[in-house]
Amino acid sequence: MLELKNMGDQYGTWDEVFNGSDLYPDLTNFMTQNVTTGQSYKFRVKAKYKNGFTSYSDESQLVWACTAPSFIEPPIKTAVSKSSISL
């Protein structure tokens, strides 16, 4: 089970973002989309085993939600001389 806490939330509650222990027992990584760009979060996990669940892990370090940079057009050469190139 994976939970996150929005560190900008005044109440600081833990929200479950994934509980796939029955469907994906060997899963070792997960990417959540339940975040807001520019906000910071902490995560914690617990594992399921035959007698129930373990205790939660320690909280992760602070993680910032960011967006991937958009596509950047390659530069276009506009002029060339012996000592410079204009883009």
C-alpha positions as CSV (number, residue, x, y, z in Angstrom):
1,M,0.0,0.0,0.0
2,L,1.3,3.4,-1.0
3,E,0.1,6.7,0.7
4,L,1.1,10.3,0.1
5,K,0.7,13.4,2.2
6,N,0.4,16.9,0.6
7,M,2.8,19.0,2.7
8,G,0.9,22.1,1.6
9,D,-2.3,20.8,3.1
10,Q,-3.0,22.4,6.5
11,Y,-4.4,19.1,7.8
12,G,-1.6,16.9,6.6
13,T,-3.7,13.8,6.1
14,W,-2.4,10.6,4.4
15,D,-4.2,9.6,1.3
16,E,-4.0,6.1,-0.3
17,V,-2.8,6.2,-3.9
18,F,-2.2,2.5,-4.5
19,N,-3.3,-0.7,-2.9
20,G,-2.5,-3.5,-5.4
21,S,-1.0,-6.0,-3.0
22,D,-3.4,-8.8,-4.2
23,L,-3.1,-8.0,-7.9
24,Y,0.6,-7.1,-8.0
25,P,2.4,-8.9,-5.2
26,D,5.9,-8.4,-6.7
27,L,5.5,-4.7,-7.7
28,T,8.6,-2.7,-6.7
29,N,7.8,0.7,-8.2
30,F,4.7,2.8,-9.0
31,M,4.1,6.2,-10.6
32,T,1.2,8.2,-9.2
33,Q,-0.7,10.9,-11.0
34,N,-2.5,12.0,-7.9
35,V,-0.3,15.1,-7.4
36,T,-0.4,18.8,-8.2
37,T,2.4,20.5,-10.0
38,G,4.3,22.8,-7.6
39,Q,3.2,21.0,-4.5
40,S,5.5,19.0,-2.2
41,Y,4.6,15.6,-0.9
42,K,5.9,12.8,1.4
43,F,5.3,9.1,0.8
44,R,5.1,6.0,3.0
45,V,4.4,2.3,2.3
46,K,3.4,-0.8,4.0
47,A,3.5,-4.4,2.7
48,K,1.0,-7.2,2.9
49,Y,2.0,-10.6,4.0
50,K,0.1,-13.8,5.0
51,N,-0.8,-12.5,8.5
52,G,-1.8,-9.0,7.4
53,F,0.1,-5.8,6.9
54,T,3.4,-4.5,8.2
55,S,3.7,-1.2,9.9
56,Y,4.2,1.8,7.7
57,S,7.7,2.7,6.6
58,D,9.3,6.0,7.7
59,E,8.2,9.0,5.7
60,S,10.1,9.7,2.5
61,Q,12.1,12.8,2.0
62,L,10.2,15.8,0.6
63,V,9.3,15.3,-3.1
64,W,8.2,18.1,-5.4
65,A,5.7,17.5,-8.2
66,C,7.0,19.0,-11.4
67,T,6.1,18.8,-15.1
68,A,8.5,17.5,-17.7
69,P,9.8,20.3,-19.9
70,S,7.8,20.7,-23.1
71,F,9.5,19.9,-26.5
72,I,12.0,22.6,-27.4
73,E,12.6,23.2,-31.1
74,P,16.2,22.8,-32.2
75,P,18.1,26.1,-33.0
76,I,18.1,27.2,-36.6
77,K,21.2,28.6,-38.1
78,T,20.6,32.1,-39.6
79,A,24.1,33.3,-40.5
80,V,27.6,32.0,-40.5
81,S,30.9,33.9,-40.6
82,K,34.6,32.9,-40.0
83,S,34.2,33.7,-36.3
84,S,30.6,33.2,-35.4
85,I,27.3,31.5,-36.0
86,S,24.0,33.2,-35.5
87,L,21.0,31.1,-34.4
